[in-house]
């Protein structure tokens, strides 16, 4: 007699899932990956003043800015006449480690219960399980989601590299938006093979590259001071929370090179391998799975970036293993976990790649930011005086323009000295 096997349906199916707007390009691409799996995923709407006030009533001030912004955006998503909590989900990843980020999902669930919305499903994959609990076809989903991260990083990087120099910066934005829409259509299509998906993604990036390079430029690309941007991952990408930091750096005469989202993914993968080794599981199925996943991710990343190899030849990303080695004299990654060691190492990687300054964008009272701020003076000294400045954001406007004016002057002075040293060496 055959046993009746109960088929488990993932709680996300049948619900509209709202994904936080950390980086618009990244969030849109990730939503497309979820849609390819049959999940109705959309980016959260921007909170209005009403939603922000409501969010402030449920927070004490001890939470960091990304938590308040995300909560306000979720409240805005709930503020519709046809809102049905039984058919809605909120995407809120979590992680272990020292960051308060690991408590966001728990706080959201508590607030939703207090409001009488316990039916809302809070989907919280961790940085360690990497969506293992999403159900069948998880391998295809994870590769599509990873490709979404890589293409969104590439599109953002391409935009930042050329927008400051264009006669019409809005033309670059328009090309960016059209490319993002085309990339999302490819990512959300479940009826094409992974090979076809890859071919189409690289085709869009190649077309986008040619469109941007075909624009008229007011200045030769690459002639402005190059500013590396690190910091807390939400703040550095979310323009609403960092007072449009990237565009303001451009307005003050700089070009931005920002630390990618994929950098964090590689870091969590590296940490997983390290923990397996510490647990004496070097020869285990878990280790084999981790190494195979890393191999596929590396292949996908290199293939996606192949059309941009020439464009990015002076913007090569240091591998996370290298970044952690750079950080070791200041914050050894075995003890100083997470963004504090990544940001310290990345600042040095930016220096070695020819940047003229580094800006760290972090939430006010962020432990990672406080720790890195303590070591940045020594890092700056060891990097021939390269200016490094941390900006803390807490939702209250600061005079960013005045601070950037001073910082950019320091960056220009450093660039002049660096170019002189380079010409003497040659």
Beta strands, then each sheet from edge to edge (+ up, - down):
strand 1: 16-19
strand 2: 40-43
strand 3: 88-91
strand 4: 121-123
strand 5: 225-231
strand 6: 254-258
strand 7: 357-363
strand 8: 387-393
sheet 1: 2+ 1+ 3+ 4+
sheet 2: 6+ 5+ 7+ 8+
end
